[in-house]
Amino acid sequence: MSLIVKKFGGSSVANAERVFNVAKIIIEDYKKGNDVVVVVSAQGDTTDDLIDKANEINPDGGSKRELDMLLSAGEQISIALLAMAIEKLGFPVISLLGWQAGFSTDSNHGIARIKNVNSERIRNEIAKRNIVIVAGFQGLNKYDDITTLGRGGSDTSAVAIAASMKADVCQIYTDVDGVYTADPRKVPTAKKLDSITYDEMLELATLGAQVLNNRSVEMAKKYNVELEVLSSLENKPGTIVKETVKMEKTLIRGVAKDSNVATISVVGLQDTPGVAFKIFNKLAQHKINVDIILQSVGRDSTKDITFTVPKSDGKTAVQSINSLKDSLNYKEVTLDESVAKVSVVGAGMESHPGVASKMFEALYDAGINIRMISTSEIKISVLIDAEYADKAVRAVHDAFIS
Amino acid sequence: MSLIVKKFGGSSVANAERVFNVAKIIIEDYKKGNDVVVVVSAQGDTTDDLIDKANEINPDGGSKRELDMLLSAGEQISIALLAMAIEKLGFPVISLLGWQAGFSTDSNHGIARIKNVNSERIRNEIAKRNIVIVAGFQGLNKYDDITTLGRGGSDTSAVAIAASMKADVCQIYTDVDGVYTADPRKVPTAKKLDSITYDEMLELATLGAQVLNNRSVEMAKKYNVELEVLSSLENKPGTIVKETVKMEKTLIRGVAKDSNVATISVVGLQDTPGVAFKIFNKLAQHKINVDIILQSVGRDSTKDITFTVPKSDGKTAVQSINSLKDSLNYKEVTLDESVAKVSVVGAGMESHPGVASKMFEALYDAGINIRMISTSEIKISVLIDAEYADKAVRAVHDAFIS
C-alpha cells in the first residue's frame, strides 16, 4: 500500500469522456489499496475562455491579482467535475481548492512561489479513505488572496504535495508515454528512457524537451521526490526521474532542440576593463537570462561580444544595451533570431572525453556549421542556423543512440 | 457620504458591455464620496455552462458539495471581470470571494443559510478607499467547504452585508425599474410604487411577483435594512422597501398572481378526530408547505379536506397521503394543477373592511368563479381556474388602482 500523487494536465480533462478516463486511472490505483491524491489543471478550453473574457474587458492586461482570481476558477471547475465523475463511478472522493489543500505562496501574482504546503486537510480526507482531488496551479498568499504559480504550475503543485506528504511516487500524466532520447515526432529513431536523473531531466527541460516543468524537477530533486512521467492514454510504465539511475550502454540520455533563442552581438567594443560587466549587469537588471557567451580576440583596440538570450527577450536586450551608449563605446548591436540550440545531455559524458568530438563529427558529416559551443558537466550545446535544427538533432541522435 | 451596498444579477453582467455599464453605475456613487460594496451573481451563461458540464458527468445530479464547488466558480469569474472593468476605468477596486468577505453558513449545500458575516476584510478594503466587489450566492461552512445559498441567494448576500455593516441602503438592481402594483407585462395600467413595507413586499414576493427573493426581504426586515429595487438600465429612482411607509390614496399596494399552485382533495374522509393532524403532519415531514385549507361540512359520517400546495410538490403530496392509507379511511385523493392564486396586498386593508367585497365584486363582474379564499391582515387571496388568472389580475387591479 502506497501513497501516490498523480497529476493530470488540462488536455487530459478537456471533456467529459476524458474526465471519466482519468477517473478510471485514479480508481484503478485506489482499488489496490493505495492512498491517492490527484492534482488537476484547468480544462484546456476553460482557460482559453477565461483569458478571452479578460482580454475583452482589458486588452492591455489588468491587475494580476484579479487575473489570478479569474483564472483560478478554471481548476475549481475541473476538480469539481473530476470528483463528480469518480463519485458517479461509485468511489468516495472530495475536491479541494489550492487554499483548502494548504498551499501558501508568496505574493507574486501570476508567478507565485510555493512557500509551504500544510497537508493536514489532505491527510484527514485520506484517513477517511477519500480520493483527494486538488486544484493545481493555485495557492493563497499571506493576505488571503488567491495566487497562481505560472506556467507548468500544476506539476509544481503535485511535487509540492508529494514532498510535503512524503509520497512514494509522484506521477505526471502527459500526452506522451515518457521521456525520449529526442522528440519522437522529429526523430523516428528516438527511444523511450526507463529512467533519468533529476540533473539530466533539468537539462532536457531547460533545453526545450517540454515534458516536465523545470521548477517541478528542481523541487523534486531538492526533496528527493521520485517522479514518473507517463501517458494518460496508454496503460504502461513511463519514465522514472530520480537521483541516480544506472547508465545504459549509450553515453547520452537525450538530444534536445531549443528554438527560443537569439544571438546578440555587440560589435567594435572599446577594449577597456569593465565593458562585459556593464553589459551583463544591465541585462540582469532586466531579468534577461544570458546563456552562451563568446568574446572575440581583440583586433586593433576593439573586440566583439556575442551571446544568446531567449528569443522573447531579444528586442529588450538590444534596447537595454543601447541605453548604455553614453558609457559604452561600441560600433553597433545586432540581433539574429534565426538560430537554434542543439544539446546532448547525459551524466555519463563527463568521464568520456570522446562525446564532444563525436557530436561535432556528426554535425560535420551532415554539413552543419557550428556557430557557438557551450559545455557543462552533463551537456554539450551548439548554436547553429535554425533551418538545420531538426536535421542536426537527427544526426547527433543517431550517432549516439541506435 | 454614505455606505451603499449594491447588488447586480447575472443578466446585468452577462457580457463585457454590460459589465462596463455596471462598472459606471458603481463609479458614479463612488465619485460622490460614498463607500461602495457591490454583490454580483454569476454571468447568466456561465451558470448555464457549468450546469451543462455537471449534467454531462452525472445526469442524475451528484454530490451537492461538489456542485457547490463547481457553481461557485461562476461568481468568481464575474467578480474578477467587474473588478477588471472598474480598474480599467481608473478606480481602485478589489474583488472578494464569499469566504474572503467573511460569509459563514450552515452545511446545507445548495440551500445554505448565512450564519454570520465577518466584515473585517471588507472594512479594511473600504478604509483604503477601494470599491469592494463581493461574490454573491456563496459562503463557507465550518469544515471550510464552499456552500451556495440557493435561488436568489445573491440578494440575501447583499442584505447580509448591508446588515452586518449597517449600510445606509441596499440597492438591488434588476431588469425592471421597481415594484409595480401588478406585473406590467400583463396589466397595462400597473403603476410603479415609490415605497412599500417589508410585510407587503414579502406577501408580493411569496405570491410570485419575483422581484426580490423572500429570504432577503425577511432578513432586511429583521435587521431593518432599507432596500431599493431599481433598474440597471435606466438611471432613475426605484422602489424603497422599509418598515413603514405612508399609505397613498389606494388601499392596496399590489395585485399578484401565483401559478405555482395545485389543489389536493382528500374525499370521503372518515370523520374522526385527528385526521387533519395526520394529513398535515405527514406533509410537514416531507417539507411541503400547505397554503389555503378548506374543510367541507360533514355529510353522513364523512368529510372532504381540500388544500393547496406548490405545484412542484403536488405528486409527492398525493403519494405521502396515500402512504397513510392503512391508518386513514378515505375514498380518494385528487390532484388539480389547473389553478392559480390571485392576491391583493396592502397594509391599509385591515382597517378597511370593504376590500374583500370590492375584490369579489370585480371578479364577479369579470365572470370569474372563486374556488377558495384565504385572508391575512395585509392580503386577500383567491384560488381560481388558471386560465382566468391574467384576466382576474387585470380586473382586480383596475378596481383598486387607477
HADDOCK unambig.tbl for C-alpha pairs under 7 A between the chains (distance, minus, plus):
assign (segid A and resid 16 and name CA) (segid B and resid 56 and name CA) 6.44 0.50 0.50
assign (segid A and resid 16 and name CA) (segid B and resid 57 and name CA) 5.95 0.50 0.50
assign (segid A and resid 54 and name CA) (segid B and resid 81 and name CA) 6.52 0.50 0.50
assign (segid A and resid 56 and name CA) (segid B and resid 16 and name CA) 6.44 0.50 0.50
assign (segid A and resid 57 and name CA) (segid B and resid 16 and name CA) 5.95 0.50 0.50
assign (segid A and resid 57 and name CA) (segid B and resid 81 and name CA) 6.95 0.50 0.50
assign (segid A and resid 57 and name CA) (segid B and resid 84 and name CA) 6.72 0.50 0.50
assign (segid A and resid 57 and name CA) (segid B and resid 85 and name CA) 5.81 0.50 0.50
assign (segid A and resid 58 and name CA) (segid B and resid 84 and name CA) 6.99 0.50 0.50
assign (segid A and resid 58 and name CA) (segid B and resid 88 and name CA) 6.44 0.50 0.50
assign (segid A and resid 62 and name CA) (segid B and resid 84 and name CA) 6.26 0.50 0.50
assign (segid A and resid 63 and name CA) (segid B and resid 84 and name CA) 6.98 0.50 0.50
assign (segid A and resid 66 and name CA) (segid B and resid 80 and name CA) 5.26 0.50 0.50
assign (segid A and resid 66 and name CA) (segid B and resid 84 and name CA) 6.67 0.50 0.50
assign (segid A and resid 67 and name CA) (segid B and resid 80 and name CA) 6.97 0.50 0.50
assign (segid A and resid 69 and name CA) (segid B and resid 76 and name CA) 6.76 0.50 0.50
assign (segid A and resid 69 and name CA) (segid B and resid 80 and name CA) 5.97 0.50 0.50
assign (segid A and resid 70 and name CA) (segid B and resid 76 and name CA) 6.40 0.50 0.50
assign (segid A and resid 70 and name CA) (segid B and resid 77 and name CA) 5.08 0.50 0.50
assign (segid A and resid 70 and name CA) (segid B and resid 80 and name CA) 5.34 0.50 0.50
assign (segid A and resid 73 and name CA) (segid B and resid 73 and name CA) 5.12 0.50 0.50
assign (segid A and resid 73 and name CA) (segid B and resid 76 and name CA) 6.35 0.50 0.50
assign (segid A and resid 73 and name CA) (segid B and resid 77 and name CA) 6.60 0.50 0.50
assign (segid A and resid 76 and name CA) (segid B and resid 69 and name CA) 6.75 0.50 0.50
assign (segid A and resid 76 and name CA) (segid B and resid 70 and name CA) 6.39 0.50 0.50
assign (segid A and resid 76 and name CA) (segid B and resid 73 and name CA) 6.35 0.50 0.50
assign (segid A and resid 77 and name CA) (segid B and resid 70 and name CA) 5.08 0.50 0.50
assign (segid A and resid 77 and name CA) (segid B and resid 73 and name CA) 6.60 0.50 0.50
assign (segid A and resid 80 and name CA) (segid B and resid 66 and name CA) 5.27 0.50 0.50
assign (segid A and resid 80 and name CA) (segid B and resid 67 and name CA) 6.95 0.50 0.50
assign (segid A and resid 80 and name CA) (segid B and resid 69 and name CA) 5.95 0.50 0.50
assign (segid A and resid 80 and name CA) (segid B and resid 70 and name CA) 5.33 0.50 0.50
assign (segid A and resid 81 and name CA) (segid B and resid 54 and name CA) 6.51 0.50 0.50
assign (segid A and resid 81 and name CA) (segid B and resid 57 and name CA) 6.94 0.50 0.50
assign (segid A and resid 83 and name CA) (segid B and resid 66 and name CA) 7.00 0.50 0.50
assign (segid A and resid 84 and name CA) (segid B and resid 57 and name CA) 6.72 0.50 0.50
assign (segid A and resid 84 and name CA) (segid B and resid 58 and name CA) 6.97 0.50 0.50
assign (segid A and resid 84 and name CA) (segid B and resid 62 and name CA) 6.26 0.50 0.50
assign (segid A and resid 84 and name CA) (segid B and resid 63 and name CA) 6.96 0.50 0.50
assign (segid A and resid 84 and name CA) (segid B and resid 66 and name CA) 6.68 0.50 0.50
assign (segid A and resid 85 and name CA) (segid B and resid 57 and name CA) 5.80 0.50 0.50
assign (segid A and resid 88 and name CA) (segid B and resid 58 and name CA) 6.44 0.50 0.50
